[in-house]
Amino acid sequence: MSARPPAPDLRPPGVILAGGRATRMGGGDKGLRLVAGRSLMARAIERLRPQCGPLALNANGDPARLAGFGLPVLPDGAPGFPGPLAGVLAAMDWAAGLGASHVVTAAADTPFFPTDLVRRLAEAAHAAGAPMAMAATPDPERPGRLWRHPTFALWPTALREDLRAALASGVRKVVLWTDAHGCVDAPFPAGPFDPFFNVNAPDDIDEAERIVRANPELR
C-alpha cells in the first residue's frame, strides 16, 4: 500500500494562467480586457492573492507588458503553445524552486472564481489521500454529475518531471494526465452565479458585466 500523501500547505504558491493565445477574442492579452472598469487579470489577482503564498503570472511573450502587476511572469514550461498543461508545468517548476510541495493555479479569464478555492482544493486532496484536486461544479446537463474546471487545481510539485515527459510525448488534455495520477474533484456550488464563468469570446464580456450588475459585491 502506498503512503498517504502529506497534507497540502493551506497557503501554497499560486499562479494565474494567462499563457493562451485568445484566438476567440481575436488575439492579444485576454487578461487585460476590462469588466466593469477592471481588467480580468486584476480581478484574478485580487481573488487569489489572499488565498495563497507567493503569487506569479504564467504568460508568454514580452513580460514587460505585465510589469504593472508587480508579479513574476513565468513563460510556458514547454514550447509550441501546447495548452494549459504547459502553464501548469511552469507553475510547478517555479513552486518547486521555492521549496513548496504544491502549487495552485487559476485562470486569468475567470473573474469570479471562489474566494475559498485553495482551502477547498486542499481539503479535498487531503480527505481523499490524493496527490491533487480539481475544482468541479454541478453539470446542468447531467443531473448528479460534475463539470470539471481543469485550470483550477492544486498540483504536487513532485510530479513535475512526469508532466514534462507527458507533454514531450504529446499529452495535451489536462484530465488525461490528472486522471492517471489520482486527481480528485473538489465540489463547489454553482449559484447564485457561475463562479467559474470564463470569458472566451467578446460576447462573454457583456455577460460578465451583467453578472457584476446583478451581484454588486463583485464590483
KOLZA-636608 format. One record per residue (C-alpha): y, z, x; residue in one letter. Coordinates in steps of 0.2 Angstrom, whole numbers, plus 2048, in hexadecimal, padded with zeros to 3 digits. Each point is the difference from the previous one (the first is absolute). Example, Ala and Ser with C-alpha at 12.3 -4.5 7.8 and 13.67 -1.06 7.14 Angstrom:
BEGIN
7EA82783EA
8117FD806S
// end
This chain:
BEGIN
800800800M
8117FB807S
80D80D803A
80D8037F2R
8117F8806P
80D80C804P
80E8037F3A
80E7F4802P
811807805D
80A8027F0L
80F7F980AR
7F97F280AP
80B7F2807P
8057F37F4G
8037ED801V
8097F57F3I
7F77EF800L
80D7F2800A
7F77F380BG
7FD7F37F2G
8087EF7FFR
8068027EEA
7FC7EE7FBT
8028037EER
811807803M
8057F0809G
7FE809811G
80A80C80AG
800813800D
7FA8057EEK
803812805G
8137FC801L
8017FA7EER
80B80C7F5L
7FA8097F1V
80E80A7F7A
80B7FE80FG
7F380680DR
7F47F780AS
7ED8017FDL
7FE806812M
80D80E7FEA
7F78057F0R
7EF800809A
80780A80FI
80880D7F4E
7EF8037F7R
7F580180FL
80A80980DR
7FF8117F7P
7ED7FE7FFQ
7FC7FC812C
803804812G
8077F380BP
8057F07F7L
8007ED805A
8017EF7F9L
7F37F2802N
80A7EF801A
7FF7F080AN
80E7F6808G
810807808D
8008137FDP
813801803A
8027FA7EER
7F98117FAL
80980B80CA
80A8077F3G
7F280A7F9F
7FE809810G
7ED7FF801L
7F47F980DP
7FB7EE7FBV
7ED7FC803L
7FB7EE800P
7EF7FB7F9D
7F180680AG
7F87EF7FFA
8077EE802P
8027F37F4G
80680A7F0F
7EE8047FBP
80780C7F2G
8028127FCP
7F280680BL
80A7FA80FA
80E80C7FBG
7F380E7FDV
7F97FD812L
812801807A
8028107F7A
7F0807806M
8047FC812D
8118087FFW
7F98107F8A
7F280180CA
80D7FF80EG
8098107F8L
7EF809800G
7FE7FF7EDA
7EF7FF7F8S
8067F77F1H
80F7F57FAV
8067FC7EFV
8077EF7FBT
80B7FA7F1A
8067EF7FCA
8137FC801A
8007F67F0D
7FA80E7F5T
81080A7FDP
7F980E7F4F
7F0806808F
7FB8127FDP
80980E809T
7F0809802D
7F77F1807L
7FB808811V
7FA8107F8R
7F57F87F4R
7F87F480DL
7FD80E80BA
7F880B7F3E
7F57F17FAA
7F97FD811A
7FD812804H
7F88037EFA
7F47F2803A
7FD803812G
8067EE802A
8097F880FP
80D7F87F6M
8087FF7EEA
8097F37F6M
80B8017F2A
7FA7FA7EFA
8068007EET
7F87FD7EFP
7FC7ED7FED
8087FB7EFP
7F47F27FEE
7F080A804R
8008117F7P
7F880D80BG
8027F6810R
80D80280DL
80C7F3808W
801803813R
8107FF80AH
7FA7FC812P
810801809T
8028127FAF
7F380980AA
7FC80E80DL
7F87F880FW
7F680980EP
8077FB811T
7EE801808A
7FB7F07F7L
80E7F6807R
7F47F680DE
7F47FD7F1D
80F7F87F6L
8057F680FR
7EF7F9802A
7FF7FC7EEA
8117F7800L
7FA7F680FA
7F07FB7F7S
80A7F97F1G
80180F7F4V
8107FF7F5R
7FC8097F0K
805812801V
7F28077F4V
7F27F7809L
80480A810W
8048107F7T
7F18007F5D
7F57FE80FA
807810807H
7FE80B7F1G
8128007F9C
80280A7F0V
80D7FD7F2D
80E80C7FDA
8057FF7EEP
8128007FAF
8067FF7EEP
8087F07FAA
80E8067F6G
80E8027FBP
8037F080BF
7F47F880CD
802809810P
7F97F280AF
80A7F27F8F
8047F480EN
80D7F3802V
7F77EF804N
80B7F37F8A
8137FF7FBP
7FC8057EED
7F9810806D
811806806I
8067FF7EED
7F180A7FAE
80380D80EA
8128017FAE
7FA8037EER
7F480E806I
80F808809V
80B7FF7F0R
7F28087F6A
7FD80E80DN
811806807P
7F780B80CE
7FB7F180AL
8127FB803R
// end
